[in-house]
Amino acid sequence: MNIGLALGGGAARGWAHIGIIEALEGMGIMPSVICGTSIGALVGASCAAGNLDRLKGSVLSLTRLGMMGYFNISTSLSTLVRRDKLQELFENAVVPSGVQIEDLPLRYAAVATELATGRELWLKKGDVLQAVWASIALPGLFPPVWHKRRWLVDGGLVNPVPVSVCRALGADMVIAVNLNGDIVGRHISPEQREPEHDPGVIGRVAAAVRRYSRTGQEDGENGMPERPGTLDTVFGAVDIMQERITRSRMAGDPPDVLLVPRVGSFSLMEFYKAEEAIRAGERCVESMRPVIEAALAR
């Protein structure tokens, strides 16, 4: 039986995919098809290449302060994230530059969105890292990717959990991971938001990112709460969009097993919380073990 993993998008929450894949392997479940959207495309590519341990080691070494090295001090939307630094990380932890999807040991595809038409694209051939870059190109953080005469952006805009892609690539049973189960409102709920000023994040880069996030914010009058910052608003809107699209797509094409790790408390940019996210993925598989075993038996 060909087992497919459909790894959903969710930025920093996506490190939960690592814990889920490792826990499934501990049950003896080895996928032959891996399809991913956004962060799911990145983790999926690492797994399909046999480099998941390398990726895990890299993300566990990330710190809050170290993450600031991946941002430019410029607050321009097109340069907020340092692509050169991320490219180096991807080459070391996912696959070396130039590796082709066709050469991976497992069947793999990344989902992206064509910016001009809104079409969903399945990247099943060509350069692995270019497919990953296209799939993670979240508007507002990453610039679009030029691929075969088309501008591509994040696949989460059209297919946050690519169950349909797994089935098209020959999966008889699909295990899907939805990172968007309890996320709506997290970025603007005062009890969920971290303090605005964190003494552990220092330097001009941190200050620039904070200025970008809080531009135009001021205390309201007549009891109006503090206005959400720019990044809070963008991320909150992405959360709503992905949750609604995921619900609609799942209704039309449900997976055989749906895993929903409890990662709603993680911000999209908290990549330094890898250890917690990985544990959340492991706990999710353990709690769903009877459901997974029953699906395998069927």
Summary of the structure (lengths in Angstrom):
residues: 298
radius of gyration: 18.7
end to end distance: 11.4
largest distance: 62.3
contacts: 1036
relative contact order: 0.20
helix: 45%
strand: 14%
